[in-house]
Amino acid sequence: MITNEKKDDNKIIIIENPEVINGENYFGKIALVHPNYVFINSIKRGYETIATNGDVFCPILEGLNFEVGQTVQFSELNPDRDKAGRFRTEKIFLVQNSIDLSTEEGRISAVVKFSKLKSPYHQNRKIISEEDKNKAAKNKPLLDFVQQIGYLLNNNSGYNPEDVVRLTEDFVARTFSMLTPLGVTCSIVGDIDKDTEQQMIQENIALYNESGLGGQAESLQKEYEQFKKVRDVFNLMHENNLLSYSSVIDVKHLPELTTAFPVLFINGKEGLHDLSAESDPSPDHAIKFLADCVGSQEYSWFYQLYNRRTRPLSRFSGKDIIPPSLVKIMNKAKATFDYVAIMTPYHDVASKEWSDPNWLRNIDPLMVGFLKGLPYMFILGRWSGTGVFPLLLDCIADTMNHLKINKHLLKNFKNDSYWYRGKKNGGTILSNSDDNGLENYANKLLLAYDNGFVFEFLRGDLHNNPDYSF
């Protein structure tokens, strides 16, 4: 969940997957240290915040040393007989699995640990070497997002359903801050008097028009229509228990998701033609929208490597059977989002010029919704029921291995192919050189990956570096 709450200079600590450490144990932070005792605050059990009416007292044995800010674990929380209404525990242990997210190294460590989390669904996953996964980790996927998660867990009880709803409503209010003074309802639960709200908006639109402010009236109408879409999306996700800390991700992280899940099957609200059989298709509106989401030519080319021909949702097939609950969500989402995509690690069905039919697939696709005009992705579900992190490094490494092994097949793309944001005819044709432009592009992308900068490359942040300039 996106948060813009101010982060202070304190270290942000996150407990590694607390729900599987021990759901019955308590966790907290050392608030005060005395030679014979400590006080502990920020008490949680799993992801539930525990009200303790003040700091928790714990005696400590001689020779044991604790420091303010350390995360500790304990199994008992008892009333303090010496202080009415307060609590104490008798023995605490340092949580060795805590991760310091205030540093880049700590956030990379968190990505590694989160990527290793598994569910029973992942028993048949493709085996990727530790060396390849470590190389993927050095490219720092979702690094800023990891810090947001840590902040939410420590400051907002991000896994408490009530807090997730509050955070979501705060996000809606911030995103549409120009509407909140007009009295719109940002609630994503319960009944909303939409007729009264609509009437209020129309009265304000009429006021702007009568005052000669037609531009303002048009802006208000567009903003309100977008607001309703977003509110409906979150209401849909809440009704289906989909809201979590990772429900919304900044679109700047689309390169990470597309690298892990590069082959997309898409539904467009405005309708889409199946381009799978076209020999040299002109890019349709779905290709242009998704290729433009990040804003760089580098990402646009990468997207088209695996998605030159739009595949409709109806063509999705394979051993990853869509859970019926996700099918129901997908059917509702298609009426709400401009684009709904099933993002897959199915490299064997990449663009037919260079697909490798013998490539062993990985598993566990991701369903994502996109709304025009909003720089966010809405995570609607994953086949395993997990978030975006499990197998993330495995899938990124698999894509880069696929590109490295099969890049010679990029010669099959003709330089005069239709190509969105290409280098010829105002960006409609792939290349204006005698050499194949895609091979040169792939070599630069792989060089960036080898040096830990592939996502900066895809976001177009390395233009001033001659080694990666494109």
VEXNULO-435544 format. One line per field, with one value per residue (C-alpha): residue number from 1; residue in three letters; chain; y, z, x negated. Coordinates in Angstrom, 3 decimals. Layout:
BEGIN
i <- (NUM, ...)
aa <- (ALA, ...)
ch <- (A, ...)
yy <- (Y, ...)
zz <- (Z, ...)
xx <- (X, ...)
This chain:
BEGIN
i <- (1, 2, 3, 4, 5, 6, 7, 8, 9, 10, 11, 12, 13, 14, 15, 16, 17, 18, 19, 20, 21, 22, 23, 24, 25, 26, 27, 28, 29, 30, 31, 32, 33, 34, 35, 36, 37, 38, 39, 40, 41, 42, 43, 44, 45, 46, 47, 48, 49, 50, 51, 52, 53, 54, 55, 56, 57, 58, 59, 60, 61, 62, 63, 64, 65, 66, 67, 68, 69, 70, 71, 72, 73, 74, 75, 76, 77, 78, 79, 80, 81, 82, 83, 84, 85, 86, 87, 88, 89, 90, 91, 92, 93, 94, 95, 96, 97, 98, 99, 100, 101, 102, 103, 104, 105, 106, 107, 108, 109, 110, 111, 112, 113, 114, 115, 116, 117, 118, 119, 120, 121, 122, 123, 124, 125, 126, 127, 128, 129, 130, 131, 132, 133, 134, 135, 136, 137, 138, 139, 140, 141, 142, 143, 144, 145, 146, 147, 148, 149, 150, 151, 152, 153, 154, 155, 156, 157, 158, 159, 160, 161, 162, 163, 164, 165, 166, 167, 168, 169, 170, 171, 172, 173, 174, 175, 176, 177, 178, 179, 180, 181, 182, 183, 184, 185, 186, 187, 188, 189, 190, 191, 192, 193, 194, 195, 196, 197, 198, 199, 200, 201, 202, 203, 204, 205, 206, 207, 208, 209, 210, 211, 212, 213, 214, 215, 216, 217, 218, 219, 220, 221, 222, 223, 224, 225, 226, 227, 228, 229, 230, 231, 232, 233, 234, 235, 236, 237, 238, 239, 240, 241, 242, 243, 244, 245, 246, 247, 248, 249, 250, 251, 252, 253, 254, 255, 256, 257, 258, 259, 260, 261, 262, 263, 264, 265, 266, 267, 268, 269, 270, 271, 272, 273, 274, 275, 276, 277, 278, 279, 280, 281, 282, 283, 284, 285, 286, 287, 288, 289, 290, 291, 292, 293, 294, 295, 296, 297, 298, 299, 300, 301, 302, 303, 304, 305, 306, 307, 308, 309, 310, 311, 312, 313, 314, 315, 316, 317, 318, 319, 320, 321, 322, 323, 324, 325, 326, 327, 328, 329, 330, 331, 332, 333, 334, 335, 336, 337, 338, 339, 340, 341, 342, 343, 344, 345, 346, 347, 348, 349, 350, 351, 352, 353, 354, 355, 356, 357, 358, 359, 360, 361, 362, 363, 364, 365, 366, 367, 368, 369, 370, 371, 372, 373, 374, 375, 376, 377, 378, 379, 380, 381, 382, 383, 384, 385, 386, 387, 388, 389, 390, 391, 392, 393, 394, 395, 396, 397, 398, 399, 400, 401, 402, 403, 404, 405, 406, 407, 408, 409, 410, 411, 412, 413, 414, 415, 416, 417, 418, 419, 420, 421, 422, 423, 424, 425, 426, 427, 428, 429, 430, 431, 432, 433, 434, 435, 436, 437, 438, 439, 440, 441, 442, 443, 444, 445, 446, 447, 448, 449, 450, 451, 452, 453, 454, 455, 456, 457, 458, 459, 460, 461, 462, 463, 464, 465, 466, 467, 468, 469, 470)
aa <- (MET, ILE, THR, ASN, GLU, LYS, LYS, ASP, ASP, ASN, LYS, ILE, ILE, ILE, ILE, GLU, ASN, PRO, GLU, VAL, ILE, ASN, GLY, GLU, ASN, TYR, PHE, GLY, LYS, ILE, ALA, LEU, VAL, HIS, PRO, ASN, TYR, VAL, PHE, ILE, ASN, SER, ILE, LYS, ARG, GLY, TYR, GLU, THR, ILE, ALA, THR, ASN, GLY, ASP, VAL, PHE, CYS, PRO, ILE, LEU, GLU, GLY, LEU, ASN, PHE, GLU, VAL, GLY, GLN, THR, VAL, GLN, PHE, SER, GLU, LEU, ASN, PRO, ASP, ARG, ASP, LYS, ALA, GLY, ARG, PHE, ARG, THR, GLU, LYS, ILE, PHE, LEU, VAL, GLN, ASN, SER, ILE, ASP, LEU, SER, THR, GLU, GLU, GLY, ARG, ILE, SER, ALA, VAL, VAL, LYS, PHE, SER, LYS, LEU, LYS, SER, PRO, TYR, HIS, GLN, ASN, ARG, LYS, ILE, ILE, SER, GLU, GLU, ASP, LYS, ASN, LYS, ALA, ALA, LYS, ASN, LYS, PRO, LEU, LEU, ASP, PHE, VAL, GLN, GLN, ILE, GLY, TYR, LEU, LEU, ASN, ASN, ASN, SER, GLY, TYR, ASN, PRO, GLU, ASP, VAL, VAL, ARG, LEU, THR, GLU, ASP, PHE, VAL, ALA, ARG, THR, PHE, SER, MET, LEU, THR, PRO, LEU, GLY, VAL, THR, CYS, SER, ILE, VAL, GLY, ASP, ILE, ASP, LYS, ASP, THR, GLU, GLN, GLN, MET, ILE, GLN, GLU, ASN, ILE, ALA, LEU, TYR, ASN, GLU, SER, GLY, LEU, GLY, GLY, GLN, ALA, GLU, SER, LEU, GLN, LYS, GLU, TYR, GLU, GLN, PHE, LYS, LYS, VAL, ARG, ASP, VAL, PHE, ASN, LEU, MET, HIS, GLU, ASN, ASN, LEU, LEU, SER, TYR, SER, SER, VAL, ILE, ASP, VAL, LYS, HIS, LEU, PRO, GLU, LEU, THR, THR, ALA, PHE, PRO, VAL, LEU, PHE, ILE, ASN, GLY, LYS, GLU, GLY, LEU, HIS, ASP, LEU, SER, ALA, GLU, SER, ASP, PRO, SER, PRO, ASP, HIS, ALA, ILE, LYS, PHE, LEU, ALA, ASP, CYS, VAL, GLY, SER, GLN, GLU, TYR, SER, TRP, PHE, TYR, GLN, LEU, TYR, ASN, ARG, ARG, THR, ARG, PRO, LEU, SER, ARG, PHE, SER, GLY, LYS, ASP, ILE, ILE, PRO, PRO, SER, LEU, VAL, LYS, ILE, MET, ASN, LYS, ALA, LYS, ALA, THR, PHE, ASP, TYR, VAL, ALA, ILE, MET, THR, PRO, TYR, HIS, ASP, VAL, ALA, SER, LYS, GLU, TRP, SER, ASP, PRO, ASN, TRP, LEU, ARG, ASN, ILE, ASP, PRO, LEU, MET, VAL, GLY, PHE, LEU, LYS, GLY, LEU, PRO, TYR, MET, PHE, ILE, LEU, GLY, ARG, TRP, SER, GLY, THR, GLY, VAL, PHE, PRO, LEU, LEU, LEU, ASP, CYS, ILE, ALA, ASP, THR, MET, ASN, HIS, LEU, LYS, ILE, ASN, LYS, HIS, LEU, LEU, LYS, ASN, PHE, LYS, ASN, ASP, SER, TYR, TRP, TYR, ARG, GLY, LYS, LYS, ASN, GLY, GLY, THR, ILE, LEU, SER, ASN, SER, ASP, ASP, ASN, GLY, LEU, GLU, ASN, TYR, ALA, ASN, LYS, LEU, LEU, LEU, ALA, TYR, ASP, ASN, GLY, PHE, VAL, PHE, GLU, PHE, LEU, ARG, GLY, ASP, LEU, HIS, ASN, ASN, PRO, ASP, TYR, SER, PHE)
ch <- (A, A, A, A, A, A, A, A, A, A, A, A, A, A, A, A, A, A, A, A, A, A, A, A, A, A, A, A, A, A, A, A, A, A, A, A, A, A, A, A, A, A, A, A, A, A, A, A, A, A, A, A, A, A, A, A, A, A, A, A, A, A, A, A, A, A, A, A, A, A, A, A, A, A, A, A, A, A, A, A, A, A, A, A, A, A, A, A, A, A, A, A, A, A, A, A, A, A, A, A, A, A, A, A, A, A, A, A, A, A, A, A, A, A, A, A, A, A, A, A, A, A, A, A, A, A, A, A, A, A, A, A, A, A, A, A, A, A, A, A, A, A, A, A, A, A, A, A, A, A, A, A, A, A, A, A, A, A, A, A, A, A, A, A, A, A, A, A, A, A, A, A, A, A, A, A, A, A, A, A, A, A, A, A, A, A, A, A, A, A, A, A, A, A, A, A, A, A, A, A, A, A, A, A, A, A, A, A, A, A, A, A, A, A, A, A, A, A, A, A, A, A, A, A, A, A, A, A, A, A, A, A, A, A, A, A, A, A, A, A, A, A, A, A, A, A, A, A, A, A, A, A, A, A, A, A, A, A, A, A, A, A, A, A, A, A, A, A, A, A, A, A, A, A, A, A, A, A, A, A, A, A, A, A, A, A, A, A, A, A, A, A, A, A, A, A, A, A, A, A, A, A, A, A, A, A, A, A, A, A, A, A, A, A, A, A, A, A, A, A, A, A, A, A, A, A, A, A, A, A, A, A, A, A, A, A, A, A, A, A, A, A, A, A, A, A, A, A, A, A, A, A, A, A, A, A, A, A, A, A, A, A, A, A, A, A, A, A, A, A, A, A, A, A, A, A, A, A, A, A, A, A, A, A, A, A, A, A, A, A, A, A, A, A, A, A, A, A, A, A, A, A, A, A, A, A, A, A, A, A, A, A, A, A, A, A, A, A, A, A, A, A, A, A, A, A, A, A, A, A, A, A, A, A, A, A, A, A, A, A, A, A, A, A, A, A, A, A, A, A, A, A, A, A, A, A, A, A, A, A, A, A, A, A, A, A, A, A, A, A)
yy <- (0.000, 3.371, 5.701, 9.174, 9.410, 11.085, 8.700, 9.950, 9.156, 6.080, 2.712, 0.820, -2.777, -5.479, -8.985, -11.583, -13.162, -12.957, -15.086, -18.157, -17.462, -18.193, -16.874, -17.095, -15.134, -11.412, -8.948, -5.479, -2.900, -2.048, 1.430, 1.822, -0.111, -0.438, -2.757, -4.956, -4.509, -3.140, -1.619, -2.718, -0.921, -1.355, -4.775, -7.043, -10.648, -11.655, -8.571, -7.640, -4.614, -5.344, -2.594, -2.626, 0.725, 1.710, 0.003, -3.646, -4.416, -7.288, -8.150, -9.183, -11.450, -10.086, -10.242, -9.872, -6.712, -5.055, -1.786, 0.693, -0.011, -3.736, -6.052, -8.768, -11.776, -13.196, -15.818, -14.393, -11.124, -10.975, -8.311, -6.467, -6.996, -3.954, -1.587, -1.834, -1.871, -2.488, -5.630, -7.526, -10.526, -12.647, -13.525, -11.936, -12.965, -10.883, -11.455, -12.371, -12.307, -8.600, -6.639, -3.061, -1.362, 2.006, 0.885, -0.343, -3.518, -4.201, -3.715, -6.038, -8.608, -8.210, -8.786, -11.974, -13.268, -12.377, -14.021, -17.268, -17.443, -20.347, -21.813, -25.425, -24.142, -23.667, -27.313, -27.703, -24.479, -24.317, -24.705, -21.650, -21.639, -19.565, -17.840, -16.670, -15.523, -13.584, -11.871, -10.863, -9.506, -7.261, -5.397, -4.235, -5.056, -3.247, -1.635, 1.447, -0.661, -2.889, 0.138, 1.192, -2.266, -2.091, 1.314, 0.120, -2.984, -1.029, 2.104, 1.238, -2.435, -2.937, -6.461, -5.556, -5.528, -2.405, -0.539, -1.640, -0.156, 3.079, 3.256, 2.626, 5.388, 7.739, 6.865, 7.672, 10.982, 11.985, 10.919, 12.992, 15.784, 18.395, 16.573, 16.106, 19.752, 19.179, 16.513, 13.318, 10.088, 8.224, 5.217, 1.862, -0.007, 0.428, 2.347, 5.524, 7.916, 8.106, 9.986, 12.832, 12.918, 13.004, 15.825, 17.833, 17.408, 18.444, 21.565, 22.553, 21.849, 24.105, 26.827, 26.713, 26.865, 29.777, 31.601, 31.222, 28.513, 25.790, 24.351, 23.895, 22.237, 19.767, 19.052, 18.414, 15.999, 14.017, 13.924, 12.726, 9.961, 8.753, 8.975, 6.779, 4.158, 4.003, 3.859, 1.058, -0.832, -0.742, -1.673, -4.696, -5.665, -5.214, -7.330, -10.132, -9.889, -8.730, -5.609, -5.885, -3.927, -4.750, -3.954, -0.860, -0.468, 2.599, 2.068, 2.933, -0.649, -2.132, -3.055, -5.374, -7.073, -7.337, -8.774, -11.427, -12.018, -10.865, -12.562, -10.877, -11.852, -8.768, -7.562, -4.040, -2.312, -0.720, -4.086, -5.712, -7.830, -11.033, -10.223, -13.591, -14.796, -11.502, -11.606, -7.931, -6.273, -2.565, -1.865, -1.552, 0.658, -1.958, -2.246, 1.520, 2.019, -0.603, 0.265, 3.919, 3.295, 3.797, 6.521, 5.245, 3.847, 1.172, -0.238, 0.083, -2.153, -4.703, -4.930, -5.547, -8.241, -10.481, -8.838, -7.644, -9.251, -8.643, -11.896, -11.797, -13.406, -16.182, -17.497, -18.022, -21.726, -24.092, -26.045, -22.912, -23.267, -19.981, -20.379, -19.946, -17.120, -15.203, -15.794, -14.086, -11.158, -10.970, -10.781, -7.846, -6.199, -6.214, -3.842, -1.514, -1.323, 0.013, -2.994, -6.258, -8.311, -11.828, -11.502, -14.828, -16.338, -18.218, -17.395, -20.220, -18.197, -15.004, -13.254, -16.019, -14.649, -15.725, -17.988, -21.141, -23.863, -26.106, -23.551, -24.902, -22.604, -21.298, -21.053, -18.747, -15.867, -12.503, -10.580, -6.800, -3.962, -0.626, 2.628, 5.339, 8.495, 6.858, 5.991, 2.855, -0.861, -2.712, -6.252, -8.304, -11.684, -14.419, -18.061, -19.175, -16.702, -14.941, -11.429, -10.354, -11.404, -15.242, -16.494, -12.884, -13.352, -16.778, -15.346, -12.315, -14.581, -16.921, -14.059, -12.814, -16.324, -16.671, -13.414, -14.321, -17.796, -16.847, -13.336, -14.669, -15.324, -11.588, -11.568, -12.954, -9.534, -7.610, -4.038, -2.822, -4.415, -2.274, -1.294, 1.208, 3.901, 2.473, 4.383, 5.010, 6.767, 8.817, 5.805, 3.363, 1.137, -0.899, 0.282, 2.567, 0.742, -2.197, -4.016, -5.543, -2.955, -5.528, -7.412, -4.192, -3.354, -6.816, -6.571, -3.238, -4.578, -7.660, -5.493, -3.382, -6.569, -7.947, -4.718, -4.481, -1.629, -3.338, -1.554, 1.842, 0.993, 0.049, 3.213, 5.262, 6.592, 5.731, 7.973, 9.850, 6.662, 5.788, 2.089, 1.867, 4.735, 3.643)
zz <- (0.000, -0.982, 1.915, 1.911, 5.679, 6.735, 7.678, 10.470, 10.872, 13.013, 11.587, 10.169, 11.331, 9.852, 11.251, 8.583, 7.807, 11.374, 10.660, 10.217, 13.056, 15.716, 15.624, 19.426, 20.299, 21.011, 19.510, 20.616, 20.662, 23.607, 24.757, 27.905, 29.311, 33.003, 34.426, 35.988, 33.696, 30.367, 29.116, 25.779, 23.523, 20.064, 21.092, 18.340, 17.931, 14.322, 12.563, 15.355, 17.490, 21.206, 23.504, 26.694, 28.287, 28.372, 28.160, 29.168, 32.031, 31.880, 34.413, 32.867, 34.193, 34.994, 32.000, 29.380, 27.308, 25.339, 23.415, 22.805, 19.466, 19.331, 18.399, 20.959, 21.174, 24.202, 24.840, 27.833, 28.530, 32.088, 34.290, 36.408, 40.034, 41.137, 38.623, 37.974, 34.312, 33.161, 31.837, 32.264, 30.847, 32.410, 29.556, 26.220, 23.247, 20.516, 17.131, 14.971, 11.810, 12.005, 8.944, 8.979, 6.128, 6.603, 4.332, 0.754, 1.897, 4.379, 1.767, -0.655, 2.156, 2.671, -1.033, -0.881, 2.182, 0.850, -2.486, -0.675, 1.003, -0.441, -0.391, -1.174, -4.664, -5.325, -4.909, -8.697, -9.296, -11.745, -9.952, -10.342, -8.993, -5.922, -7.968, -10.523, -7.804, -6.029, -9.305, -9.689, -6.124, -6.882, -9.316, -6.342, -7.509, -5.696, -3.316, -2.437, -2.160, 0.446, 2.620, 2.379, 3.537, 6.525, 7.469, 7.311, 9.379, 12.099, 12.198, 10.823, 11.659, 7.921, 8.134, 10.413, 8.092, 9.711, 9.312, 5.683, 5.006, 6.727, 4.709, 1.513, 2.247, 3.111, -0.239, -2.091, -0.234, -1.035, -4.673, -5.200, -2.755, -4.985, -4.539, -0.779, -0.009, -2.142, 0.246, -1.732, 0.286, 0.257, 2.112, 0.406, 2.691, 3.632, 1.850, -0.084, -1.160, -4.720, -6.004, -3.517, -4.218, -7.984, -7.589, -5.534, -8.217, -10.978, -9.011, -8.801, -12.515, -13.275, -11.039, -12.932, -16.298, -15.219, -14.044, -17.390, -16.068, -18.576, -18.252, -14.511, -15.087, -17.522, -15.124, -12.244, -14.322, -15.417, -11.912, -10.407, -12.999, -12.222, -8.492, -8.831, -10.717, -8.046, -5.208, -6.992, -7.522, -3.837, -2.907, -5.209, -3.658, -0.124, -0.797, -2.067, 0.744, -1.652, 0.172, 1.677, 2.020, -1.635, -3.220, -4.951, -6.453, -8.130, -11.892, -11.852, -10.611, -13.694, -15.079, -12.096, -12.537, -16.314, -16.003, -13.610, -15.535, -19.099, -21.151, -20.811, -21.669, -21.741, -21.613, -22.820, -21.735, -25.185, -26.896, -28.450, -31.489, -31.188, -32.921, -32.178, -35.782, -37.444, -39.303, -38.776, -36.661, -36.139, -32.354, -30.909, -28.047, -25.385, -26.547, -26.672, -23.227, -21.433, -23.310, -22.300, -18.610, -17.527, -20.063, -21.471, -24.875, -23.098, -21.305, -24.414, -26.342, -23.548, -23.315, -27.055, -27.032, -25.208, -26.194, -29.780, -30.496, -28.041, -26.576, -25.273, -21.940, -23.834, -25.040, -21.529, -21.021, -19.251, -16.045, -13.951, -13.698, -12.636, -9.194, -9.521, -6.969, -9.229, -12.258, -10.432, -9.541, -13.115, -14.504, -12.230, -12.849, -16.633, -16.177, -13.963, -15.219, -18.573, -18.822, -16.881, -17.473, -16.523, -16.232, -16.648, -16.638, -19.855, -21.997, -24.399, -25.859, -26.407, -29.784, -32.389, -34.073, -31.123, -28.922, -27.594, -27.456, -25.409, -22.637, -19.273, -17.772, -14.248, -12.433, -10.536, -12.702, -11.386, -12.223, -12.415, -13.189, -14.835, -14.988, -17.491, -15.860, -12.596, -12.063, -10.044, -10.586, -8.716, -7.710, -8.050, -7.098, -7.686, -8.387, -5.207, -3.055, -2.117, -2.879, -5.511, -3.692, -3.629, -6.557, -7.675, -7.932, -9.505, -12.247, -12.908, -13.214, -15.522, -17.868, -18.047, -18.748, -21.477, -23.060, -22.784, -24.277, -27.025, -28.027, -31.311, -32.318, -32.274, -35.767, -36.851, -36.229, -39.472, -39.224, -41.158, -38.688, -37.084, -33.688, -31.243, -30.312, -32.865, -34.484, -37.954, -39.510, -36.418, -34.115, -36.032, -37.521, -35.546, -36.800, -39.302, -39.283, -41.170, -37.903, -35.985, -33.410, -31.034, -30.590, -29.701, -27.285, -25.687, -25.185, -23.388, -21.234, -20.259, -19.512, -17.180, -15.537, -15.056, -13.291, -11.108, -12.943, -15.144, -13.659, -13.854, -17.497, -18.181, -16.482, -18.758, -15.902, -17.453, -20.521, -19.314, -18.988, -22.354, -21.451, -21.273, -23.483, -25.912)
xx <- (0.000, -1.427, -2.147, -3.606, -3.887, -7.111, -9.890, -12.157, -15.850, -15.217, -16.075, -13.149, -13.076, -10.923, -10.503, -11.121, -7.767, -6.427, -3.393, -5.602, -8.042, -5.459, -1.939, -1.646, -4.790, -4.924, -7.378, -8.385, -11.151, -13.392, -12.363, -14.502, -17.471, -18.423, -21.126, -18.410, -15.404, -14.148, -10.933, -9.448, -6.956, -5.337, -4.028, -2.701, -1.682, -2.100, -0.711, 1.728, 0.889, 1.407, 2.694, 0.579, 1.481, -2.189, -5.572, -5.992, -8.407, -10.903, -13.657, -16.972, -19.700, -23.137, -25.427, -22.698, -22.968, -20.188, -20.090, -17.312, -15.624, -16.371, -13.499, -12.798, -10.507, -8.696, -6.043, -4.136, -2.365, -1.051, 0.575, -1.983, -0.928, -2.915, -1.332, 2.382, 3.329, -0.253, -1.957, -5.207, -7.029, -9.754, -12.122, -12.954, -15.073, -16.639, -15.021, -17.975, -15.893, -15.166, -16.226, -17.468, -15.639, -17.320, -20.176, -20.247, -22.008, -19.206, -16.493, -18.282, -18.445, -14.692, -14.003, -16.094, -14.258, -10.798, -11.577, -12.403, -8.997, -7.067, -3.576, -2.580, -1.736, -5.459, -6.468, -6.685, -8.589, -11.459, -14.790, -17.029, -20.592, -21.456, -24.144, -21.580, -19.147, -21.903, -22.752, -19.110, -19.109, -22.106, -19.867, -17.752, -14.210, -11.348, -13.849, -11.764, -8.632, -10.308, -10.998, -7.355, -6.299, -8.639, -7.313, -3.719, -4.411, -6.140, -4.038, -0.627, -0.070, 0.146, 1.569, 4.449, 7.503, 8.950, 5.657, 5.352, 8.798, 7.772, 4.563, 6.486, 8.976, 6.101, 4.529, 7.757, 8.095, 4.495, 4.720, 7.881, 7.135, 8.820, 12.139, 12.108, 13.062, 16.164, 17.385, 16.888, 16.830, 13.505, 14.904, 14.331, 16.739, 20.375, 23.105, 22.367, 25.085, 23.836, 26.896, 26.412, 22.680, 23.276, 25.787, 23.269, 20.599, 23.031, 23.998, 20.326, 19.824, 22.808, 21.319, 18.018, 19.772, 21.976, 18.846, 17.121, 14.775, 15.521, 12.020, 12.499, 15.859, 14.288, 11.387, 13.771, 15.864, 12.780, 11.316, 14.582, 14.981, 11.455, 12.155, 15.232, 13.241, 10.556, 13.078, 14.948, 11.668, 10.826, 14.367, 14.073, 10.729, 12.054, 15.134, 12.909, 10.313, 7.594, 6.440, 2.969, -0.253, -1.057, 2.310, 0.953, -2.520, -3.974, -4.095, -7.816, -8.267, -6.602, -10.075, -10.596, -7.227, -7.583, -11.086, -9.789, -6.534, -7.314, -4.573, -1.170, 2.402, 4.606, 8.177, 8.887, 12.065, 12.306, 11.849, 8.776, 8.046, 6.042, 2.738, 1.136, 1.258, 0.293, -3.022, -3.931, -1.227, -0.977, -1.068, 2.434, 3.591, 2.755, -0.849, -1.195, 0.349, -1.738, -4.925, -4.436, -3.696, -7.315, -8.062, -11.358, -12.264, -14.301, -11.264, -9.088, -11.493, -11.721, -7.938, -7.661, -10.351, -7.891, -4.600, -4.879, -1.513, 1.324, 2.651, 6.242, 7.103, 8.884, 5.508, 4.168, 3.514, 1.164, 0.806, 1.398, 5.185, 6.825, 8.433, 12.234, 12.145, 9.750, 11.962, 14.829, 12.579, 11.293, 14.832, 15.643, 12.271, 12.751, 15.690, 13.668, 10.072, 8.966, 6.633, 6.462, 3.326, 2.322, -1.453, -3.263, -6.789, -5.948, -8.981, -8.179, -5.289, -7.264, -7.112, -7.187, -10.335, -12.421, -10.321, -11.982, -9.295, -11.586, -12.088, -10.908, -8.287, -8.248, -4.916, -2.554, -1.225, -0.070, 3.124, 2.775, 5.187, 4.323, 6.285, 5.424, 4.129, 3.042, -0.649, 0.135, 0.663, 3.395, 2.430, 5.618, 4.225, 1.705, 2.410, 0.585, 2.524, -0.728, -1.944, -4.467, -7.643, -7.770, -9.913, -10.524, -14.295, -13.877, -11.680, -13.900, -16.944, -15.025, -14.104, -17.680, -18.933, -16.316, -17.471, -21.148, -20.736, -18.292, -19.387, -20.776, -17.153, -16.499, -17.982, -14.624, -13.058, -13.416, -14.638, -11.599, -9.174, -6.506, -7.863, -6.401, -8.960, -11.371, -14.219, -12.782, -9.776, -8.999, -9.140, -6.963, -9.702, -12.233, -15.635, -17.328, -20.665, -22.121, -22.791, -19.912, -18.909, -17.439, -20.714, -22.501, -19.692, -19.814, -23.577, -23.228, -20.399, -22.427, -25.481, -23.344, -22.052, -25.564, -26.525, -23.399, -21.630, -19.059, -16.045, -17.739, -18.451, -14.828, -13.577, -15.862, -17.995, -21.391, -21.377, -24.446, -26.476, -28.087, -28.232, -24.452, -23.291, -20.621)
